[in-house]
């Protein structure tokens, strides 16, 4: 049985000198805010759409509700990832200044 080849993208992201992770860790507070703002708008828009779905048939409303929930879950996930990056950056900056 052949061994699976390592994914070069995974090495790029997760490697000891992972390019993507090192770049993301360099995000400053303003950049994080600029990324979070559209996520907040998407989440609020999902809530507004859900509030207006009362006039839809039960099947349509159920389908749309499930799709909106999926969008909101992913927005929350992305926001949590960004908050974790911000916390890590803050912790790294505190350690460097200590």
C-alpha positions as CSV (number, residue, x, y, z in Angstrom):
1,X,0.0,0.0,0.0
2,X,1.5,3.3,-1.0
3,X,1.8,6.0,1.5
4,X,-0.1,9.2,0.8
5,X,1.9,12.2,-0.3
6,X,2.0,15.1,2.1
7,X,0.0,18.1,1.1
8,X,2.4,20.9,0.2
9,X,-0.3,23.5,1.2
10,X,-0.5,21.9,4.7
11,X,3.2,22.3,5.1
12,X,3.0,25.9,4.0
13,X,0.3,26.6,6.5
14,X,1.3,24.5,9.5
15,X,5.1,24.0,9.0
16,X,7.5,25.2,11.6
17,X,8.0,28.3,9.5
18,X,4.5,28.2,8.1
19,X,4.1,31.2,5.8
20,X,0.4,31.7,6.3
21,X,0.4,31.4,10.0
22,X,3.3,33.8,10.4
23,X,1.6,36.3,8.2
24,X,-1.7,36.1,10.0
25,X,0.1,36.6,13.3
26,X,1.4,39.9,12.0
27,X,-2.1,41.3,11.7
28,X,-2.5,44.4,13.8
29,X,-5.6,45.6,15.6
30,X,-6.8,47.8,12.8
31,X,-6.5,45.0,10.2
32,X,-8.4,42.7,12.5
33,X,-11.1,45.3,13.0
34,X,-11.3,45.8,9.2
35,X,-11.8,42.0,8.8
36,X,-14.3,41.7,11.6
37,X,-16.6,44.5,10.5
38,X,-17.9,42.7,7.3
39,X,-18.3,39.5,9.4
40,X,-20.5,41.5,11.8
41,X,-22.6,42.9,9.0
42,X,-23.1,39.4,7.5
43,X,-24.2,38.1,10.9
44,X,-26.6,41.0,11.5
45,X,-28.0,40.6,8.0
46,X,-28.8,36.9,8.7
47,X,-30.8,37.9,11.7
48,X,-32.7,40.6,9.8
49,X,-33.5,38.1,7.0
50,X,-34.7,35.5,9.5
51,X,-37.0,38.0,11.1
52,X,-38.7,38.7,7.8
53,X,-39.2,35.0,6.9
54,X,-42.6,34.8,8.6
55,X,-44.5,35.2,5.3
56,X,-42.7,32.2,3.7
57,X,-44.2,28.7,3.4
58,X,-43.0,26.3,6.2
59,X,-40.8,24.4,3.8
60,X,-39.2,27.5,2.4
61,X,-38.7,29.1,5.8
62,X,-37.2,25.9,7.2
63,X,-34.7,25.7,4.2
64,X,-33.8,29.3,4.5
65,X,-33.4,29.2,8.2
66,X,-31.0,26.2,7.9
67,X,-28.9,28.1,5.3
68,X,-28.8,31.3,7.5
69,X,-27.8,29.2,10.5
70,X,-24.9,27.7,8.4
71,X,-23.8,31.2,7.4
72,X,-23.9,32.5,10.9
73,X,-22.0,29.4,12.2
74,X,-19.2,30.1,9.8
75,X,-19.1,33.8,10.6
76,X,-18.8,33.0,14.3
77,X,-16.1,30.5,13.5
78,X,-14.1,33.0,11.4
79,X,-14.6,35.7,14.1
80,X,-13.3,33.3,16.8
81,X,-10.2,32.5,14.7
82,X,-9.5,36.2,14.3
83,X,-10.0,36.8,18.0
84,X,-7.6,34.0,18.8
85,X,-5.0,35.5,16.4
86,X,-5.5,38.9,18.1
87,X,-5.0,37.3,21.6
88,X,-1.9,35.5,20.4
89,X,-0.5,38.7,19.0
90,X,-1.2,40.6,22.2
91,X,0.4,37.8,24.2
92,X,3.4,37.7,22.0
93,X,3.8,41.5,22.2
94,X,3.5,41.4,26.0
95,X,6.1,38.7,26.2
96,X,8.5,40.7,24.0
97,X,8.0,43.8,26.2
98,X,8.6,41.9,29.5
